[in-house]
Amino acid sequence: MTRHALLALPVTALLALLPLAIARSAPTALVAAHVIDGRSDTFSSATVVLVDGDHISAIGDRSIIPAGAEVVDLGDATLMPGMINAHEHPLMYTSDYQNALLSSSSAYKALMGLAGLQRLLLAGWTGVRVMGDADVYYANQDLRRAIDGGVFLGPHITGAGHYISITGGGGDINYLSPEQTVHPDGLIADGPEEIRKAVRTEIKYGADWIKLLVTGAFESVGDDPRNIAFSPEELRAAVEEASRHGVPVAAHAHATEGIKQAVAAGVRSIEHGTYVDDATLHEMARRGTFMVPTIYLGDYYAEPGHTLRAQDKNDEYIKHGRAAFLATLLRAHKYGVKLVIGLDLGGMIADPAVYAKEFAVFVEAGIPPMAAIQAGTRVAAELMRWDDRLGTLERGKQADIIAVPGNPLNDISALQRVSLVMIGGHLVKRPGVPVSLAGMLPAPATH
């Protein structure tokens, strides 16, 4: 069965392909031609990653393989850390996400979101940061609970429940008449005190990131990405309130001045950063502020058949802004800004294989392939504060490992053709074996 045929199957069919996954008693030795460990600027000298339980127990040559180990020989493939998508919206299952918000229940979007997350896992994405989502409630936080609790198998999840927006901003619904009363896809907060209340509400219901729409957006209707939404006082209130709870803040920001104000307020990451200037890039490098540019998103919606409700804004960017943004991205890399891979698509909108095209866009901008790969592994894990256990292949780290054919440093598109996926020591995809997305269900209670 081909990969495309597998992706076409409903999740229920995928679950039936193999029995419930069970923990192995013997270690697993993954053998390949190359190993990218996520730290080195070149291939590791190792060709074997030994996994014992849920963690990496050793990395070296074939001499480290113990008697009785299960050996998975991948030939000329490259082993590397699982990819981490730092900007995702799992519940946005259609491009017209604002209308989908109004027409679908939170429960339906949660089921679609689970399907999308599992497809991403099969494509090699073992970690996802949700940057707010089109949901009145907190379905993503419930998905995280179900995955963490072993009810379903899926990628690691962190993130915000909603994006916080001003009235009329990118998180509001701006195309209905004033007689209509609807729930917008963002939390609407005006003024420092409303923002503090919104931050507290997000944290109350399990959000471990706060997402602010500091400027207008490209994909929503009725706002302008060049406009600044929040005032400096509102930004400071959001960051101060979140920091008191130990929760980081991500700032959606396109406009130059909005990015500058968000960085000054102390946000952990800038999402997009389309019109950032060099002075602000230098300040981001000095402060250690991360940047998640999400460039491929614009490319995706420039392709035939992919249409946004606000398509005119994307078309304008592709014609007049994309080339300049690629040049900005290369300067950001040279200045030492921590660049991170993120897609800003929705889990069921696109074939998950295309998500790896963000790496190719980094390379197109002039960033070395290894640095691009690290932006979606080690640096992304650092952004998420997962770097103590994820993002690199090192002894003692959690065994989130993927394999891609050949040499991705010569052909970055290899990341679109993941042949093996292991998460937490569990092989959910390997060459020649049907896919297993069976959940790690807890044992029945005994009385």
N, C-alpha and C positions, 0 to 999 in steps of 0.2 A: 504494500500500500504506500502511495507516495505521500510526501509531506503535505502537499496541497489537498489531497484527498482526506487526510487526517484532520486538517484544519476545517474542512467543510462539514465534518461530522458534528452533530450536537454534542454538548458536554456529556449528556447522559450516555451516549454511545461510547465516548472516550472512556468514561468510568468503567464501562463493562468490558473493556479490552483485556484487562489483566485483573487477577484477584487483588484483594486488599494488600497494599504494600506492607511488608513486615521488616522489622529491624534484622540486620544480618549479624551473625555471630563472628564470621570471619572478616578480616580486613579486605578492602578492595584496592587493587593497584591499577591506577590509570596510567597507561603507557602511550607516549606520543613522540613525534619527531622533535617538537619544540615545546617549551613552557614559557609563558609570559607570567611573571609573578606579580605584576602591578607596581613594582618599585623600581626595578632596573630599567635602564634606557635601552638595553639589548635583551636578547633571549637569555633566560637562565641556562646554566650549564646542565641542569637536570633534564631528565626525560621521563621520570616517574614521579607521580604524586600518590602517596599511600594514605588511604582513608581508613580510619578505625572509628566506628560508631558515627558520630555526627561531626567529627573534627579531622583535620589533617594531622597525621602522626609523623610523617617524614616526607622529605622531598630529596630526590637524588637520582642515582642510576639504578639499573636492574638489580644490583646487589642488595638493595634495601627491601626487596620483595620477600616476605617470609613464607615459609612452607605453609600450604593450605590457603593462601590468599586467593581471592578471585581476581584474575588478571583480565583487564579490558584493554586490548591492544588496538589502538586507533590509527596505526600506520603513520602516514605523513601529516597527520592533523597537528594542530596547536592547542594545548591546554591553556586556559586563562581563567581569571576570576569571573564569576557570574556578572553580567552587566546590570547596572543600576540606572533606572530611569528616574531622574530627579524632578520631573515635572509631568504629571499625568492626571487625567480626569476620567477615572474608570466608569463613572455613571453616565457620561456623555456618549450615548450609543448611536447618535445620529449627528451629522454636521449642523443641523438646525437645532442646536441643543436648547435654546431658550423656549422654543415651542414644545420640545420633548419634555422639558420640565413641567409644562402646564398640562400635558396630556397623559403622563404616565405616573403611576404611584411610586413611592419610595421603594416598596417591596419589589416591583418589577425592575426598577433600575438597579437594585442590589443584585438580582439574579443575572441581569445582563452584565453588570460589573464583574461578578464572579467569573462568568464565562470569558470576559475579556482579559481578566488577570491571569486565568489559567492558560489562555492562548499566549500571552506574553511570556509566561514561565516556559512554555514549550519552545519559544523562540530565543531563550537564553537570558531573559530578564529576571533575575532572582531577587531584585529589590525595587521598590516603587515608592516614590514620595508623591502623595496626593496633594495637589495645590488648589484645594477647594473644589466643589463639585455642584452640579445642577440638581440639588436635592433640598427639599424643605427640611428634612430631618438629618440624620447622621448615619446613613447607610454604610459609608466607607469605614466608619469606626466599628460598626457591627461586623463587617467583612473581616476586618483585622482581628476582632475577637474570635471569630469562627476559625480563621486560619491559625492563629496563635494557639487556640485550644485544640487543634488537631481534627476539627470536624471536616475541614476541606484542606486540600493541599494547594498552596499558592505562594506567590512571592512574599517576602517580608514587606510590610506596609507601615509607613509613617505618614503624617501629614495633617492638613487642615480639613475641617468639616466643610467650611464655606470660605468664600472670599468676602472680605469686609469692604463695602463700597459706600460712597456718598449717594444721596438722592440724585438720580439722573446719571450716575456713573456707570462704569462698565458692568457692574454686578446688578444693576437695576433693569427693569423691563420698560423700555422707553418708546415702544411703538403701539401702545394701546391708548384708548381715549381715557380722559380723567374720570369718566363715570365707572370704569372697571376697577375692581379691587382684586388684585392677584398677589400671590407670594412670589417675590423675585428670587432669582437663583443665588443672590448674595445676601449677606446680612447688611442692612442699610443703617448707617450710623453717621450722624452729623454732630460735630462738636466733640471735645475731649471726653465729656462724661458719657455720652452715648457710646463712644468708642471703647472706653473702659468696660462698660456693661457688655458690649459685644465680645470683647476679648474674654471676659469672665465666663460668658455663656458658652463660647467655644470650648474652653478648657473644662468646664463643668461636664460637657457631654463627650469628653474623650479626645479632643483635638490635641495633638502634640506639636503642632505648628500653628502660627497665626499668619494668614495670608491677607495682605492689604492691596487693594487696587489703587495704587498711588496716582496713576494717570488713567486716561481713557484707554480703550482696547481696540484691536483690529477686528476682532470677530463678533463683537456685540453691536447692536443697532443703537444709533442715537447719541453716540459719544465720540470723542476725537482722541486718538492716542497721543497727540501733541499737547493736550491739555492736562494741567495738574489738578488732581481731585482734592487730596487732603492738604491742609495747611501744615506748616512746621509744628505748630502746637498740637495738632491732632496726631501727627506722626510720633512726636515725643511721648504723648500719652499712651499710644498703643505699645510702643517698645518698652516703656517703663512698666506698664501693667503686665505685659507678657514676661518681662525679665523677673519680676517679683515672684512669678510662678515657675521660673526656670524653663520657659518655653521660648524657642527662637521665632523670629519674624522673617517672613519672606515678602519682598515688595515687588509686585508687578509694576514695572515702570518702563515707559518708552521715552517720554519727554526728558530732555537734558536736565532741566531744573528739578523735575520730580525725582530723577535718579540721584542728583546731588543732595537733595534734602533727605531722601531715604537713607543714603549712606551716612550723612551727618547724624541722623537720629539713631544709628546703630543697628540697622537691620542686618541679619546674617547673610541674606542673599538678595541679589537683584535678578528678577526674572525678566528676560528679554533684553532690556538695555539698548534698544534700537538706536537711539540718538545720543548715546553717552559721549561725552567729550574726553579729550586726553587728560585734562586736569583731574577729572573725576576718576578715570581709570588709575591714575597714579595714586589717588587717595584710597581707592579700593584695594590696591596692592599693599599699601602701607597698613591699612586696617585689617587685612585678611578677609575682606568681604568677597563672597563667592558670586559668580555670575553664571546664570543658566540661560544661554542665548536663544534656544529653541528655534533654530534657523530653518530646519527642514519643514516645519509647519507651513511656512509661506510657500515653499516649493510644492508641497502636497496639494495645496488649494490653487496652485497655478496650473495643475494638470487637468486635461479634459475630463469631464464627468464628476469633478469634485467642486462643489459649489457651496458657498456660505451665504447666509442671509445678508451679510454685510460684505459681499464679494468685491465691491468697488474699492474698499480700503486695501484689501489684499492686492488687488491688481495694481494699484498705485504704488505700493511698496515694491512689488516685483519689478516694475518698470523703472523706478527712480530711486529706490532705497537699498535694494539687496546688495549690489556691488560695493557700496560704501560700507554696509554693515559687515561684509566679509573682511574688508580692509581693517575695520575697527577691531574685529575679532582677533586678527593676527597681531595687531598692536597690543591688545590686551594680553595676549600670550607672552609677547616679548617683554612687557612691563612687569610680568609676574602675577597678574590677576589669576585667581583660582577659577578656572573654567570648568564647567560641569555639563555633562550630557543630559538633556531633558527634551521631551518630544512635544508636549502640550496637545496631543491628540486625545482621542477617547478610546477606551479599550476595545470597543466593537466597531469603530469607524473604519479602520484600515487593516489590511493583512499585517499581522505582527512582524513579518519579515522586513517590512519597509522601515520599521522603527530604527534599525541599525544604519539607515541612510544618514542620520545625524552625524555619525562618525565620519562618513564620506564628505559631508559638508565642511567639517573641521579641516580635513585634509585639503579640500579644495581651497580653503582660505589660506593655506600655507603652513598649517600646524603639522609637525611631524606625526606620522601614524602612531608611534608609541605614546606620545603625549595625548593624542586623541583618545586612545584606548584607556589611558589612566584617568582621563576626564570622566569616563563612564564606569570606572571601577574604584580605584583607590581614592581619588579626589572626591567622587560622589559619596563614598562611604564616610569620608571626613566631614563633608557637609552635613550628613545625616547624624553624625556622632555615633556611627557604627564602626569606626575604624579600629576599635579594639578587638573586633571579631570578624569583620567582613572587609571585602574590597581588595584583598591581596591573597596570594597563595603562600602561606607561611605555616610552619609547624605551630600547632595549637589553635589556628584560626578555624572557624566553622567551614565545613566542606561544602561551599557553594562554588561549583566548578562547571565550566562549559568547555566544549571542544568545537573548533571550527576547522574546515578543510584547508590544507596547505599553509601558506605563510601570509597572515593578514597584514604584515608590515609591507609586503609587496603588493597585496591586493586587499584593500580595506573592505571591499564588498564581501569578503569571506564571512564577515560578521553577520551577514544576512542569511547564512546557510549553516546554522548551528546543528551539529550532529549528535551531541551528547549534552545532557543537562543533569546536574546533580545539585540538590539543595538539601542542606543539613544532613549530608551523607546518604540521601535517598536518590537513587538513579530513577528519574522519571522519564528520561529519553536517552536511548542509546542506539547505535547503528544496528539494523536488522532485527530489532525487537519492537513489538507494538507499544504504543504510548500508554503510560499509566498515570492517571491523575487521581487515583484513589486516595481518599483522605486517610490520615493516620488516626483512626477512631480510637478513643480510649477504651480500655477493657471494661466490660460490664461490672457494675458494682456488686460486691458480694455481701451477703447478710448472714 
